[in-house]
Amino acid sequence: MMPSLHQLLACALTATPVLAAKVYYINQPEGTPGTGAPGIIQVVNPDGTGHGAHYTMAAVSDLRGIAVDPENNRLFFAYCELAGCVNPSQVSLRTLPLNLSPGGAAPVSILALPDGTPGSAVNPVSDMEYDRTRQQVYFAQAATRILRRCDPSGSNLTTVLTHPGQGVALRDWGPYFFGLDLVNRNAYWAVVTTSGDTFTGYSKGSLDGTVDSNFSLVTPSRTRDIAVDPYDPAGPRLYWNDRQNGAVYTRLASGGQVLTVASGMNAPHGLELDLLARKGYVSDTGKRGNGSQASSHRVVRFSLDGTSPMEFLSPASATAEPWDLALDLSSVSFADWKRRFFAQGATNTGLQDDPDGDGLTNLAEYAFFCSPLHPDATKATRVLEVQGGTFRVALARRTDLNIRVEFSRDLSVWHWNGDPSGLTYLNFSAPQPRDEDSQWFTITPAMAGVTRFYLRVTAQS
């Protein structure tokens, strides 16, 4: 007989862990013309609090791509010894711990470039992404028109695909900035552009190396980073930066209407999405004109529906040049989780508030992977699912809540593994990835002869 399903949505708060969601970004100050300056990896909370330096390079450098792997406490970045990569023998991929303390570990080089690839001696890395499920680092080398990947140790280096450009003009170089759709196993990338370019385009290819010659996406001026929402009900949705227009646009990957999501920026380069919070993050280099826009030389946050004012996450600086950024969205405390959704000084952020009016308090939204700003209470029921006659449950990777799965035969008396009876009621499979905050576990009854039972998920202090 098919098991019956029952859920209880209850939640409470306990102590706050040390880890927290963060924005990491490359800041490559130019310094004196022709000499460059040491690059800085900087870190800030998603709402702009807690800004500081994560690590400052010991020598003049040219930092570019950045990616994070929170599960294994590591950050990846692309390094060149001198600004402009005039000493290309020092191009490398490097790694640092995410929980680095002041004076902590020095970066470790995992992959030195050039590596014998034709042209790689003049081919620095322009962008990076990380596949958390398969644990692979992706990086672009535009001058040789290749997207590559390797293991976190730098081993198993593979060319993923080759940009189809044939000429010597910069528009034939790519991938430059790129975005991955790891659900549908596709990559989207920008071509290299230069001053005065208009109507430049993005390309698409599968992660098995096939370039889609029928794909077309053109932006009004100069391409920069691109990101993908693979879960849009209408199909994968693209978001991209237009450097000269100072804007972020969106369109379905399949085509259709182009919408402006954010505007009024200077020269947006790096782009990342927080899909649950419906937020976008941009690194604005400030390298266009006189840089008079408020976002110039800063990292900013905006809402994907275009309804919220832009938030400035890093301080104003005439010399900063934020190039690329990466998000760790691991929310391990209620206070930490709030920073992903609410701006500094926002109202209705208390545990029992319900700002979107969907019947779930902020604390319930946090406990069951929902948004406090967009009515989505039905998503809370999805923490328990029935598949093929078996249950699976979504549990937080790390949290300050005491979340447990409870078992009952009569909806009156409830038990759980580790309760006062000392019995084991449920068996849990090894975890499978779900998203940044949670993992799937398959559940089976531990007791023989159980054919009908009820489950509920509770979160308690």
N, C-alpha and C positions, 0 to 999 in steps of 0.2 A: 504494500500500500504506500502511496506517495506521502512523505512526511508533510505535516501542516506547518505553516510558517506564521510566527508571531513576533513582533518587534516592540520593544519599549524604547522610546527616545527620552533618556534622562541623562543629566550631566551635572558635574560639579568640578570645582577647581582645586588644585593642589599646588605644591611648590614648583618654581620655575627652574628648568634645566639651564645649563650654561650655553648650549648651542642656540643659534637663532638664524632666521632668514636674513640674507644679506645681498647687497649689490656690490660686485667687484668690477672695477674698471681700470683700464690702462690710461694713465695720464703721462703723456710724453712732452714735457715742456721743451720748447725749441732753444731757449737760451740765446747766447750771442750768435748772430748769423754765421753759419759755416762751421760752428763748433759743436752745436747740440748741447744736450744736458742729460744727466742721469734720469732714466724713466722711473716712474712711480706706479706701483699697483696700489690703488686706493680702495677703501671699503666704506660702505654707508648702509644704514638701515633703509628698508624700502620707503619709509616716509621722510627720509632726509635727516633723521637724528643719528647721532653716533658717527659722524664723518671723521675719517682719519686715514693715515698711511698704513697699508698692510706690509709693504716692503718697498724700499728704495734701492735701486741698483747701485753697485759700488763704483761703476764707471759710466762714462758717456755711452748712451745706448739709444736704440730705436725700437721701442716696444710696440707690438701690434695686436695680434689676436689673443683672446683669453677665453677659457672655458673652465667649468668647475665640476667636480665629482664629489658631492657631499657624503655619499655613503662610505667612501674610502678616504675622506679628509684630505683631498688634494685639489690643487689648482694648477692648470696648465696655461702657459703663455709662450708667445713667439718672441724671440730675442735676437737682436743684432748688436754687435759691439759698438758701432758708431752710428750717429744719426744719419739717415739716408742710406744706411747699409753700404758705406764706402769701403768697409773691410768685410767683404762677404764671407770670408773663411770662418767668421765667428757667428754665422747664422745658426740658430738652434731652437729646438723646442725644450722648454724647461718646466719644472714642477716645484711647487711649494705646498706646505700644509695649509689648510684653511684656517685652522685654529692657531695660527702662528702668533706667538707672544713677542713683544719687543726684544730685539737681540737674539731671536730664535734662529732656527735652521736657515742655512743659505740655500739658494736654488740649486737643484740638481738637473744637469743636462741629460735628457733622455734620448735625443736624436740630434746629431750634428749635421748641418747642411753647409756646403754642397755635399752630395752623396754619390756623385758620379753621373747623375742625370744630366743629359745635355742641356746647357744653359742654366743649370741650377746655381752656378757661382754668382749670377747676377739676379737671383730670383728669391727675394725674401718672402716670408709668409705674411699674408695680408689679413687672414681671418681664421678663426678656429671654432669648432663645435664639438660637443662630447655626446656620444651615444651611451646613456647610462645603463641600458638593458644589455647591450652587447659588450660594453666596456671597450669602446674604441674612440680614439681621438681623430677627428677629421680636420684637415687644414688645406688652405688654398695657396697655390703658387702660380700667380697669374702670368708671369713672363714666359713660363713653359706650358701654360694653358692646361694645368692639371689640378684635379681635386684628389687628395690622397688621404689615407688613414693608416694608423698604426695602433698597436697595443699601448697601454699606459706606460710600459717600460721602454717604448720606442721600437720594439721588435715587430715582426710581421708587417713591414712597410709595404703598402699596396697602392697602386694608382687606381682610383675608383672610376674616374671618367676623364675624358679630354675635351676641352672646349673646342668647338669646331672652327674657330677663327683661323684664317689662312694668311692674312697679310701681316705687315709690320706696323700698321697704325695701332694706337693704343686700344681702339675699339675692337680690335681682333684679339686682345688679351683678356683672359679670364680663366677660371673664376676669380673674381676680386673679393667682394663680400658675398657670402652665400648663406642660405638657410636650408635646414633639413626637415623633411616630413618623414619621420621615422615610423609612422603608422603605415603609410602607403609606400615607403621606401623610395622616396624621390628627393632630389636636390634641386634648388632654384638658385641661380647666381647672377651677379651683376658683371658687366664688362667694365674694363678700366676706361675712365673718361678724363678729359682735360678741359681747360678753360675755354668757354665759348660753345661747348657741345650742347646740343638740344636733341630731344627725342631719341634718347638712348634706350637700350633694351635689356631685358633679362632673358635668361635661357633656363631650360628645364631638362633634367635627365634622371634616369633611374639609378639606384645605387648598385645595379649590376653592370653599369657602364654604358647603357644605351641612351643617346641624346635624342630628345623629342624634337624633330625638325619642324613639326607643325605647331609647336607652342609659340605664342606671341604675347609679350607684355612690354609696352613702351611707356616710359615716363617722360614728362614734359622737358626735363633738363638732364641732369646727370645722376646716374644710378649710384646707390650706396647699398646699405644692408637690406636684407629681405628676410621675413619670418613667416611661418605658416601656422594657421589654426587648422589641424586636420579633423576637428570634431564639429565644424559648422554643419548644421543639418542639410544645407544645400550642397555640401562638398567642401574640399579643402579651400580655405580662404587665405589669400596672401596679403601681407602688409609690407610696405616698402618705403624707404627713405628717398626723397628727391633732394639732392644737395643744394642746387641753386634756388629752388622754390622754397626751401626751408620747411618742407611739409612731409607728412606721412600719409600715404594713400592706402586704400584697400580695394580688393576685387576678388571675386571667386577665381580659382585657378583655371576653371573651365571657360572664363570670359564673363562678359556682362558689364554692368555699370561700375564705374570707378568713383569711389567716395573719398572725400578728404576727411581724415581722422583727426589730424592735428596740423596746425600751421603757425606761422610767425616765428619760426626758428631761424638760425643762421645757416649752419652747414651740418645737418644731421648725418652721422656716419653709422655707428653701431646701433642695433635694434634688438630688443628682447621682449617677449610677451609673458605675462602672468594670466593664463586663460581663465582660471577660476575667479580671480579678482577682476578680470576684464580690464587690465591695465597694460600699458606699453611703457617701455623704458628706452630712452635714446641718449646716446653720447653726442653732444653737439660740439664739434671742434672749434667753432668760432673763427674759421679760416676764410670766410667770405666777406669781402669789403672791409668796412671798419669794425665789424663785429658789434654793432650797437644793440642787437637784440638781447633781451634779458636772459635768454638761454645760452648765449655765446660762452664757450669755454666751460660748459657745465654739463652735468647729467640731469635729465629731467624725466618726470613721469606724467602720463596723461591717461585719460580713460578711453577705452576703445570705442565707446559710443559717442565720444566727442562732447559729453555734457558737463564734464567737471573741469575746473580751471587747471592749467598746467602747474605742476609742483616742481620746485627747484631743489634737487637733492644734494648738490655740491655748492660750495661758496663761489661767489663771483671772483674771477681771477683773470687778469689780462694775459698771463703767460701759460695758463693751463691749456692742454690740448687733449681732451678725452677722446680716444680713438675708437675703442671697442669696449663692450661690457658683457658680463655674465651674471646670471641670477642663481642664487641658492634659495629655493622657495620652501625649504624645510621649516615648517612652523611647529615649534616644540613647546610653546607656551601660549596662553591666551593673549598676553601682552604682545608677544612676538607676532602672532597671527593678525592682530588688529592692524599692525603697521602695513601689512600688504593691502588692506582694504580702505583704511581711513587716513585722511590727511591730518597733519598736526593741527590740534585745536578743534577737530570735528566733534559734533555732538552725537548723542545716541550711540555711544560706544561702550556702554556698561554691559555687564554680564547678562542682565535681564531685559535689555532694550531690544526692540525689534524694528530697526529703521526701515526695512523693506516691507513690513506688514504682512509677511507670509505665514505668521503663526509660530515661527521658530525664533527663540531668543538668540542673541549673538553667541551665547555659550553653546546652544544646541547646534547652531550653524557651524561653529568651530569643531565640535565633537564629531559631526557626521558629514564633513567635507562639503559644506554648502557656502553660498555667498550671502553676507548680511545686507548687500546692496541691491541684489536682483532677486525677485521672488522665485525660489527654486526648492521649496520645502519637499517636493516629491523626490528630489535627489537623495534625501536622508534615508528613504526606504531602500535605496540601492546598496546600502552597506551589507545587506544579506540578499543573496540571490540563489535561486534553484536552477541547477543546470544538469540535465540528464538524470534527475532523481536524487542528486546530491546537492548539499549546500556549499556555498562558499561565502566567506565573510571578508570585508575590507577592514583592516586594522591599521592604525597609524604606525609609521616607522618609529617615531619617537614622539612622546607627548607628555604633558604634565597631568593628563587625566588617567584615572584608573579604569580602563575600558576592559570589560569582560564579556564573554559569550556564555549565556546561561541556558540550561536544559530543563525541560519539564515534560511530564507525561499527562498532566491534567490542567495546566494553566493556573494552578493554585500553588503548588510547591515547586520552588525553583532551586536548582543546584548548579554548581560550576566546579571546574577542576580547582582543587585547593581549598574548597569550602570546609566547614567543620567536620563533614562526614569522612574526609580523607580519601574519598573515592575519585577515580578518573571517569568522567562522564562523556568526554568528547576527545576524539583524536584530531590533531591538526596536521595538515601536510606541510611540506617545506614551502616558504613564501614564494610567491610569484609577483613580479612588478605590476603596479597599477598606475601610480603617478608619483610626483615628488614627495607626497606626504604619506602614502599608504601602500600596502601590499595585500594581495589576495591570499587567503588560506582556504583550502578545501576541508570541510568538517565531516566526520563520520562518527556515529555512536561508538563508544568504547565498550559497551555492554552487549553481550550476545542476546539475540531474540528481540531486540527493540525494533519494531516496525512502524510505530506511530509516535511522534514526539513533537515538541514545540521548541523553538529557539527565540531568544531575544538578545539584543545587544544593549548593554547599559554602560554608562560612564559615570563613575562615582569618585568622590574624594577618598 
